[in-house]
Amino acid sequence: MHFHILGTGAVGCHVASLLRMTNHKVTLILRSQKALQDFKAHNQSISLTLKGKSASVSGFDSMVLPSAPSQGPPIECLVVATKAQSVIEAVSPLKSRLTKNSTLLLLQNGMGVVEELMDTVWHGQTSPRILVGVNRHATQRTSAFKIINHSGWNDPEGLVVGERLQQGESPRDDSPVLKTLSEIKDLSLSIVPWEDLQNRMAKKLIINASINPVAALLDFTNGGMIDDNPYTMNLMRELCYEAYSVLENLLPGETAESLFESVIGILQITRQNRCSMVQDMNAKRPTEVDYINGYLCRIGKNQGKILKVHQTMVDLIHAKERVAKP
Ligand SMILES: NC(=O)c1ccc[n+]([C@@H]2O[C@H](COP(=O)([O-])OP(=O)(O)OC[C@H]3O[C@@H](n4cnc5c(N)ncnc54)[C@H](OP(=O)(O)O)[C@@H]3O)[C@@H](O)[C@H]2O)c1
């Protein structure tokens, strides 16, 4: 099977390497001529550290992302591994190569990307098959095309994927992409129905929305968020309760308090980590706040609710990004 990888950072290089290591044809779609130069300087290979062992993975095809709609044969599977805010810009030029027989695998954190793609790229027209993944692999890009996969291969739910069905479609059990990916042991893939995936995404979103902006504003480690600091605890509880009030329907069996306990549990077992929003802020990169807290504000608005604490976090994060802009 031929996979195209869009977004060649930590996640894109991780998936691309595992696919090449199992002899699949992989084309990397590079963002710019500069990325192509970096790839050539890296001998057109990816350096991957997995389970403590380093390897150089080669045999990739590559192309630079066109700036205008591109012609070419249909893409069989496009793995989209950019940050959430870059998906529309990155996928749009490839639309003419994505037919109803293509598959799109979206691997972003946060929520709202699928709806945005359907509204702005496909405008209700027939789209490719859309798979969405909740990715628990922790992968770090140390330099261009050099990555370390810290965890995930040993997690039974390393990558949980569900298919978003079009209106009126009934669940299918015949995705060649999922069959191929489930044969890659180190990806640790599990396949779940869409409702189940939505439930997992909502839970992850609430946890991220409660921790990330507070940690990014204060430049705290996860441990710093819970160590003798009643003020961060108050803020996280407020965020968690407000988020639950708009996603309750996706979370049967949970309460705002059970989710807050999950927030604290995650912080306790990842004390040394800095969450992705802290890392983005420190690297002066745009954060994914519009797809985390911003998404909750949009959902709230549709329900006639104003999420004041989340909106304040979105504004503060954007204000800090603006000051930090290189
Ligand atoms: N890393 C993890 O452990 C992890 C785990 C779970 C979920 N996630 C989620 O996975 C997604 C990807 O994360 P990541 O860590 O892989 O990010 P990343 O390392 O920043 O990689 C993103 C890649 O997308 C490229 N890109 C940005 N805009 C683009 C555009 N318009 N067209 C084409 N390519 C573009 C970037 O190019 P440049 O190289 O030029 O910046 C970069 O190569 C995020 O939503 C993240 O939250 C990450």
The ligand as a Gaussian input file, in Angstrom:
#p B3LYP/6-31G(d) Opt

LIG

0 1
 N        4.588000      14.615000      19.260000
 C        3.786000      13.881000      20.015000
 O        4.240000      13.134000      20.887000
 C        2.289000      13.922000      19.814000
 C        1.504000      12.975000      20.496000
 C        0.118000      12.983000      20.304000
 C       -0.461000      13.909000      19.456000
 N        0.336000      14.824000      18.820000
 C       -0.330000      15.762000      17.905000
 O        0.061000      15.438000      16.583000
 C        0.084000      16.622000      15.765000
 C        1.484000      16.760000      15.152000
 O        2.395000      16.963000      16.227000
 P        3.965000      16.938000      16.057000
 O        4.521000      16.837000      17.433000
 O        4.370000      15.952000      15.037000
 O        4.239000      18.415000      15.489000
 P        5.542000      18.934000      14.744000
 O        6.728000      18.150000      15.183000
 O        5.539000      20.415000      14.913000
 O        5.266000      18.568000      13.211000
 C        4.347000      19.242000      12.411000
 C        4.872000      19.191000      10.997000
 O        3.917000      19.802000      10.134000
 C        4.616000      20.652000       9.235000
 N        3.718000      21.697000       8.741000
 C        3.278000      22.807000       9.386000
 N        2.501000      23.531000       8.583000
 C        2.437000      22.870000       7.415000
 C        1.791000      23.127000       6.185000
 N        1.031000      24.207000       6.004000
 N        1.963000      22.244000       5.185000
 C        2.723000      21.127000       5.351000
 N        3.362000      20.829000       6.486000
 C        3.220000      21.700000       7.509000
 C        5.738000      21.212000      10.085000
 O        6.729000      21.793000       9.269000
 P        8.034000      22.499000       9.919000
 O        8.989000      21.363000      10.079000
 O        8.432000      23.485000       8.871000
 O        7.619000      23.096000      11.216000
 C        6.185000      19.954000      10.799000
 O        7.048000      19.194000      10.002000
 C       -0.297000      17.763000      16.705000
 O       -1.674000      17.983000      16.622000
 C        0.056000      17.222000      18.088000
 O       -0.675000      17.842000      19.131000
 C        1.693000      14.855000      18.975000

